[in-house]
Amino acid sequence: MTKDTVNELRKISTPKQFEKDEYICHEGQPGEEMYIILKGAIGVYLTSAIGTLTEVARLEQGDFFGEMALFDHLPRSASCIALEDSVCVAINKSNLSGFLANCPDMTEKILENLSARIRKLNNDLYKLPNKNRERSIATFAIPVEYGFSHVVKEPYQDPKVVTQYAQRCPVCGQTIRVVDLKRNIMKVKKMDPDCRIEYFMCEPLWYDVISCPHCYYTNHHLSFFKINPMDRERTRKLLKEQHAPVVERKEVKRTPFDVLIMQYFQAIHINEYLNADDNAMLGTLWLNLYWLGKDSGDDKFTNYCAENALEKLQAAMESGEITEKVSAGSIALSLANLLLLKGQKKEASHYCALALNCPDERVAEQALGLRAKFTE
């Protein structure tokens, strides 16, 4: 990037300073700006199925990110975090025309990048299964396997890892408070054999779903803002006719844990309704419920969630939905443990072997320990 380009960028927009480990944008959150790096280094991260961050790119001076936000208004596809003290200039709709006119060298790079993204998107869409077939989805109800009035103490969340913002609900348009976690600074306490990670500073399972208190739209935090505009009216009708009566009927005598579990059930039902082919997302939600069920000590509920998690995650693995290696390895480890609970050692051994090749050393180490059980 030339000095003339840097000077033009400084005229267009005031540079922003970011400290080391500071989030510039969060995966799954709406975005309205792109950024060009004037100084420092930025890491691009994807969230794995178990909530850990995987670095997928490292950007430096002259690189840019977040440009899709200027054109498609969709949620961020990755989190961008400062790897060192950095300075970026932000480009939004209001200063875009000036940027395009005064920085032709950067404009050409951005157009090349957009073209590559569109080409990849076309290839991905070609490979997607047909989702237009008719389905029959059961009416929303709390499963009989879950009994209310579970008293599970809400875990402590260190304010250092919690971040909050005001956003508009993508379904009803009302302003809501969104709570997210700074996953890059969360300190791992240990990884359980079933791939659940325990942290010193927080319990992510309590924040992995977002729920609108106005219309009751609920979804996984990475999918909440990704709802297709064509599905909004269908979702409004679903929430009004099915979710609202159940939620409002359960307002009395609910513990905070009961509220959380109900939100997970809502998220699952909404995804069954809108994204029934996304077995990875559905399986992840059921897996979270399985872990929360263990916290509650409710064996009937825990086993019910384990069965559903097993069904969805196996379907996701067998269909090749999960391509990111850390996510595939962690889900394979979870499947191995779920199958062992059912006494299916042969099938568990298969997934354990997959987990052994996971790039995350913690997953591979747990898989190595699990493998010993197959010879017992």
Protein Blocks (a to p, Z undefined) as FASTA:
>chain_A
ZZklmmmmmmmpccddddehiafbdghiacfbdcddfbdcdddddddfkopacdfbdcde
hiaehklmmmnopacfbdcddfbdcddddddfklmmmmmmmmmmlmmmmmmmmmmmmmmm
mmmmmmpccfkbccddddddddfkbcghiacddddddfklpccdddddfklopacddddd
dfklpccfbdcfkopacdfkbcfklmmpccdfklopacdfklmmmpcfklmmmmmmmmmm
mmmmmmmmmmgopafklmmmmmmmmmmmmmmmmmmmlmmlmmmmmmmmmmmmmmnopakl
mmmmmmmmmmmmmmmmmnomambfklmmmmmmmmmmmmmmnopaklmmmmmmmmmmpmbl
klmmmmmmmmmmmmZZ
